[in-house]
Amino acid sequence: MKKIIITGATSGIGRELALQYASKGNKVGLLGRRTERLKELKSEIGELAFIRTLDVTEHDKAERMYKELIEEMGGLDMMILNAGMGRIQMLPPWRAESKLIEVNALAFAHGCHFAFDYFKKNGGGQVVGMSSMAALLAHHRAAAYTASKHFLSNYLVGFRQKARRVDADITLTEVRAGYILTEMTEKAKGMFWVADVEKAASQMIKGIDSKKNIFYVTKRWRLIAWFAKCVPEFIWNRI
Ligand SMILES: NC(=O)c1ccc[n+]([C@@H]2O[C@H](COP(=O)([O-])OP(=O)(O)OC[C@H]3O[C@@H](n4cnc5c(N)ncnc54)[C@H](OP(=O)(O)O)[C@@H]3O)[C@@H](O)[C@H]2O)c1
């Protein structure tokens, strides 16, 4: 039985990972801002679920909540840093941009830092970052989002190097997801190869549990990754 913390567990990918990991007998510590959703999830999963209401941008509170969940679960084997946001319509443009960076990049880095430190002191564990194909691309309509996933990806590379230098068995996994149907994408236009969240989460669990450094969900997105790496920037800018 693994003890797993999942941020952004109130909907979409995080919620589905929680349900599937719990159905395999693992303990799941679940976080998000929407308390009602967390309570629903707790009543669906039962005693394997532990919940805390949290805005991940509140770092001091996050640290307290992570520690409390670890205490309640009796340890930590895996930290899935999934909380994230896409475009925000309701805020003024710069406020929306900075909020997205705060959640997708800064709060991710804080969670990664916290988990790495815990695993270093406790012999090992796995940190999972919920990345995207956006980590490989830039887009004029989503500059902050694509940059935030570049950050996540690169941060994990640095921490993988750190992991080789410490006396603990720490795996850092980047999940590069293509389009998945969730609240984040339900109004998006022009998507293709869209996966349902159940299939995506089940592929993610296989990739995470085989302790890969990086993998694509669904698998066919590897083709686009290959394309993105081959196409020079001046051509990409015209596409
Ligand atoms: N769907 C896709 O096609 C796709 C593709 C690639 C990568 N991803 C990544 O997958 C992750 C999950 O997205 P999703 O598609 O499942 O979207 P979603 O259904 O909108 O889920 C986003 C989750 O993040 C949480 N969250 C957002 N801001 C937060 C904050 N400040 N503090 C705490 N939790 C926060 C939300 O919880 P609360 O609102 O309750 O706080 C929610 O549980 C994101 O990192 C996203 O970038 C998604």
The ligand as an SDF file (V2000), in Angstrom:
LIG
                    3D

 48 52  0  0  0  0  0  0  0  0999 V2000
   -6.8170   18.6280  -19.4430 N   0  0  0  0  0  0  0  0  0  0  0  0
   -5.7810   18.6550  -20.2600 C   0  0  0  0  0  0  0  0  0  0  0  0
   -5.9220   18.5410  -21.4990 O   0  0  0  0  0  0  0  0  0  0  0  0
   -4.3850   18.7900  -19.6880 C   0  0  0  0  0  0  0  0  0  0  0  0
   -3.3110   18.5590  -20.5550 C   0  0  0  0  0  0  0  0  0  0  0  0
   -2.0180   18.6680  -20.0620 C   0  0  0  0  0  0  0  0  0  0  0  0
   -1.7930   18.9750  -18.7410 C   0  0  0  0  0  0  0  0  0  0  0  0
   -2.8610   19.2080  -17.9170 N   0  0  0  0  0  0  0  0  0  0  0  0
   -2.5640   19.5500  -16.5200 C   0  0  0  0  0  0  0  0  0  0  0  0
   -3.2620   18.6820  -15.6610 O   0  0  0  0  0  0  0  0  0  0  0  0
   -3.4700   19.3210  -14.4090 C   0  0  0  0  0  0  0  0  0  0  0  0
   -4.9110   19.1000  -13.9710 C   0  0  0  0  0  0  0  0  0  0  0  0
   -5.7750   19.7430  -14.8820 O   0  0  0  0  0  0  0  0  0  0  0  0
   -7.2040   19.1830  -15.3040 P   0  0  0  0  0  0  0  0  0  0  0  0
   -7.2260   19.0940  -16.7820 O   0  0  0  0  0  0  0  0  0  0  0  0
   -7.5550   18.0000  -14.5000 O   0  0  0  0  0  0  0  0  0  0  0  0
   -8.1140   20.4540  -14.9450 O   0  0  0  0  0  0  0  0  0  0  0  0
   -9.1960   20.7130  -13.7990 P   0  0  0  0  0  0  0  0  0  0  0  0
  -10.2670   19.7080  -13.8400 O   0  0  0  0  0  0  0  0  0  0  0  0
   -9.5480   22.1480  -13.9780 O   0  0  0  0  0  0  0  0  0  0  0  0
   -8.3670   20.4940  -12.4510 O   0  0  0  0  0  0  0  0  0  0  0  0
   -7.4840   21.4490  -11.9380 C   0  0  0  0  0  0  0  0  0  0  0  0
   -7.2500   21.1190  -10.4780 C   0  0  0  0  0  0  0  0  0  0  0  0
   -6.2650   22.0270   -9.9610 O   0  0  0  0  0  0  0  0  0  0  0  0
   -6.7590   22.5870   -8.7680 C   0  0  0  0  0  0  0  0  0  0  0  0
   -6.2610   23.9260   -8.5420 N   0  0  0  0  0  0  0  0  0  0  0  0
   -6.2570   24.9730   -9.4070 C   0  0  0  0  0  0  0  0  0  0  0  0
   -5.7610   26.0590   -8.7930 N   0  0  0  0  0  0  0  0  0  0  0  0
   -5.4660   25.6950   -7.5120 C   0  0  0  0  0  0  0  0  0  0  0  0
   -4.9590   26.3820   -6.3820 C   0  0  0  0  0  0  0  0  0  0  0  0
   -4.6260   27.6970   -6.4230 N   0  0  0  0  0  0  0  0  0  0  0  0
   -4.7940   25.6900   -5.2320 N   0  0  0  0  0  0  0  0  0  0  0  0
   -5.1220   24.3850   -5.1520 C   0  0  0  0  0  0  0  0  0  0  0  0
   -5.6080   23.6760   -6.1940 N   0  0  0  0  0  0  0  0  0  0  0  0
   -5.7880   24.3360   -7.3540 C   0  0  0  0  0  0  0  0  0  0  0  0
   -8.2870   22.5860   -8.9160 C   0  0  0  0  0  0  0  0  0  0  0  0
   -8.8720   22.5310   -7.6080 O   0  0  0  0  0  0  0  0  0  0  0  0
   -9.6940   23.7260   -6.9260 P   0  0  0  0  0  0  0  0  0  0  0  0
  -10.3040   24.5600   -8.0070 O   0  0  0  0  0  0  0  0  0  0  0  0
  -10.7130   23.0020   -6.0710 O   0  0  0  0  0  0  0  0  0  0  0  0
   -8.7000   24.4330   -6.1030 O   0  0  0  0  0  0  0  0  0  0  0  0
   -8.5110   21.2740   -9.6440 C   0  0  0  0  0  0  0  0  0  0  0  0
   -8.6070   20.2100   -8.7330 O   0  0  0  0  0  0  0  0  0  0  0  0
   -3.0760   20.7870  -14.5980 C   0  0  0  0  0  0  0  0  0  0  0  0
   -1.7840   21.0000  -14.0680 O   0  0  0  0  0  0  0  0  0  0  0  0
   -3.0320   20.9490  -16.1150 C   0  0  0  0  0  0  0  0  0  0  0  0
   -2.1310   21.9570  -16.5260 O   0  0  0  0  0  0  0  0  0  0  0  0
   -4.1550   19.1220  -18.3610 C   0  0  0  0  0  0  0  0  0  0  0  0
  1  2  1  0
  2  3  2  0
  2  4  1  0
  4  5  1  0
  4 48  2  0
  5  6  2  0
  6  7  1  0
  7  8  2  0
  8  9  1  0
  8 48  1  0
  9 10  1  0
  9 46  1  0
 10 11  1  0
 11 12  1  0
 11 44  1  0
 12 13  1  0
 13 14  1  0
 14 15  2  0
 14 16  1  0
 14 17  1  0
 17 18  1  0
 18 19  2  0
 18 20  1  0
 18 21  1  0
 21 22  1  0
 22 23  1  0
 23 24  1  0
 23 42  1  0
 24 25  1  0
 25 26  1  0
 25 36  1  0
 26 27  1  0
 26 35  1  0
 27 28  2  0
 28 29  1  0
 29 30  1  0
 29 35  2  0
 30 31  1  0
 30 32  2  0
 32 33  1  0
 33 34  2  0
 34 35  1  0
 36 37  1  0
 36 42  1  0
 37 38  1  0
 38 39  2  0
 38 40  1  0
 38 41  1  0
 42 43  1  0
 44 45  1  0
 44 46  1  0
 46 47  1  0
M  CHG  2   8   1  16  -1
M  END
$$$$
